[in-house]
Amino acid sequence: MSLASFQSLDPFAWFLASVAAFCIGLTKAGFGGFGLIAVFLMTLVMPAKESTGAVVPMLIAADLMAIWSYHRHVSWKDFWGLLPATFFGMLSGWLLMSRIPGPAFGHFLGWIILSMMVLVVWQRMDQRILSLIVHHPVLTSISGFLAGITTMVANAGGPAMTFFLMAKKFDKMAFVGTCAWFFFVTNVTKIPLSLSLGLISERSLRINIVLLPAIITGMIVGRLLIRRIPQKPFEVLIVVMATASAIKLIIG
């Protein structure tokens, strides 16, 4: 399905897009793994490359809600420290996207998501890695660059940020608040880059508006759950689902 035909979705495609929007709301409320599920679901609704641009306005709407909810919980020192390498990573991702053919982008996206899942699993299974690099100045640069390039190419910067913030031993609320501001700034920066690649259109913006209630619902549900339900079972489930999604994209 092309971006031009995105406004004529069938009921099942609308369902998938709505679930993706709901997952975006959950992600911005603190359940970060759902972001990769949203990325995958949108590739079922439209071509993989176009989906990365069409999702950006939805991410920004959810970012604004997250900022309003968690604005008191931000590590500004780490936020500002990440930005230089992040912007360099985004520029690299933008240059890369202009050179990847549309038909091959789904496979590329799958490998990006799978690589991010390996990073997440690695950091959970071998805590020695975190203890070795947590105080090393290169951690911020590498994490920022990875977050920048993966958020530009695949809207999948969450695992890189998770790696960085968990290494810094952030508590849950500081984690969510810092991510809210970080991804708001990066997603706004992606707008002109996505426009230059033709990945955002008037039609896709109309669909974003229709999906806004699903984003709000996901954000509300996420806020209710974030303080009440342990995240570990969710994280295991999301790693499994995201890995399966990546494999599906790779094998086509």
N, C-alpha and C positions, 0 to 999 in steps of 0.2 A: 504494500500500500504506500503510495507516495504522499508527501506532505500536502500536495494539492488536494488529495481526496480525504484528508484527515477529518474534514467536517462531516463526512457521510459515513460515520462508523456504524457498524451493525450493533445490535444489543449486546452481544458477547464482548465485542471490542470495547464498548462503553463500560461494561462490567470490569474488564481487565484494567482499563485506564482509571476507573474509580478506585479499585483496590490499590493501584500504584500510588494514587494521590493520598489515600488513607495511610499507606506505608510511609510516605514522605512526612506526613504529620507525626506519626509515631517516632520516626527518626529524629526529628527536631525536638521532640519531647524527651529524648534521652536514650531511646532504643535504637542505637546507631546502625545495627546490622540490617534493619529493614530497608535502608536506603539502597542497598545492592539488589534487594528483591524488587524494589520499584523500578530500578534501571532495567532489570531483566523483563519485567512485565511490559514496560513501554516498548521494548524491542519486538514484542508479539503484536503490538498494535500498529506499529509503523517501522520503516527501515531503521536499522541500528544507528547510523550516523545522524539522521534527522531527529531521532528520539532524544539524543543528547542535548540538542538545542531547544527542542520543544519543552523539555522538562525544566529548564532554567527558571522561567518565571514562577513556576509552582514552588521551586526550591526557595526563591526569594520571598514569596508570600509566607511560607512556613518559617523562614529565618526571622522575619519581622515578628511573628508570633512568639518565637523562642526568645528573642531579645526582650520583648515585653515581659515574658514570664520569668526569665532568669538573669535579668540585667544586673543584679547585685552580686552575681557569682562569676566573676571574670578575673583571670590572671593577666593583667595588661602587659606585664613584663614579657611573658611568653608569647602573647599575641603579637606584639610589635616585633619581637625577635624572629618570629616565623615568616613575616611578610616578605622581606627581600627575596629569600630563596623561593618562596611560593610564587611570586610574580614571575620569576625567571622560569619556573617549572610550567606555569600557565602559558607563557609565550612559546616555550618549547613544544607543548602539547598542541597549541594552535597551528604552529608550523607543520607539525606531524600530521594533523588531521587533514590539512589541505593536500597532502601527498598520498593518503590512503584511499584507494578506490572504494566506492560505496559497497559493492558486493563483498569485499573482503573485510569490511569494518566489523561485521558481527563476530567473525573469528578473532579479530584483534581485541575486541571488547571482552570476549570470553576469556582470553589469556590474561588481560589486565585484571579482571575480577578474580580469576583463579590465583594469580600472583598475590593479590591483596589478602586472599583467604589464607594462603601459606604464611604470610607475614603475621596475621592475627593468631593462627594456631601456634606458630613458632614462639611468639612472645608469651603465650599462655603455658606452653609445655616446658620452656627453658628460661626460668627467671634469672639465671646467671647472666644471660645476654643483657638484660635490663641493668643489672648491677654493674656490669662492666662499662656500659656506655652512657649511663644516666648523667654523669657529670662531664662528659666529653663535649667540647664545643661543637664538634661536627654533627652531633645528634640533631640539633635544631636545623642546621642547613640541609641535611639529608631528608629529614622529616618534612620540612617545608617544600623542598623540591618535589618529593614524591607526592605530597598532597596536591601541589599545584598542577603537575602533569596529569595525574589521574582524575582530578576533578574537572579539568578541561576536556580531556579525551573521553571520559566515561561517567562523569558525575559520581565518581567513586573515590573521593578523597578521604572518606571516613576512616578506613583502616589505617592509613598513614598517620592521621591525627590521633587515632586510638593508641597506636604504638607509642607516639611521642608523649601523650598525656598520661598514659599508664606508667611509662618509664619515670615520669616526674612524680608519680604517686598522687595524682589529683583525686580528691574526693568526688563523689558522684555529681554534686551540684556545681562545683567548679569546672568539672569536665564538660557538663552540658552548657554552662554559661559561656565558657571560652569558645567552644565549638560554634555556638550561635553567632557570636560576633565575627569569628574567623570566616565561616562559610557565607555569612551575609556579604562581607566585603569581597570575597573571591567570586561569589555568584553574580554580584553586580558588575564586577570587572569582566565577567564572561559575556555580558550582553553585547558590547560592540564586537568582540571577537566572534561570537556566534552569528551575529548579523552579517559580518563580512564573509562568512562561509555559507550564507543563505540558509541557516538552520533555524531561524525564528521568522515567522511570518504573521500576517494579520489573522490568518485562519487558525494557526496554532494558538495564538493569544486568546481567541474566542473560546477554544476548547479549554484553555487554562482557567478562564473565568467560570465556565460551567463546572469544572472539577474543584473549584475553591471550597464548597461545602464539605467535600470528602477530606480535604486537607485539614480543615478546621476540626472536623470530627476526630480525625486521627490524633491531632494535637491535644484535644480535650481528653480523649481516652488515655493517651500517653502520660499526661500530667497526673491523672488519677492513679495510674499504675506505678509511676516511677518511684514513689515513696513507699509503696505497699507490697510490691512483688519483687522477690530476688531476681536479679538480672541473669545469673549464671545459667539457669535452664533455657532462658530466651537466647542467650549468646550461643549455646551449643546448637539449638535448633536453627538459628540464622546462619551459622557457619555451614551446616549441612545443606540448607536450602540454597544458599548462595553458591556453594561449590557445585551443586547439581545444576543450577542455572548456568554457571560458567561452562560446564561440560556440554550442556545442551547448545549453547552458542558456538562452541568450538566445533562440534560435530555437525552443526547445521540442522 
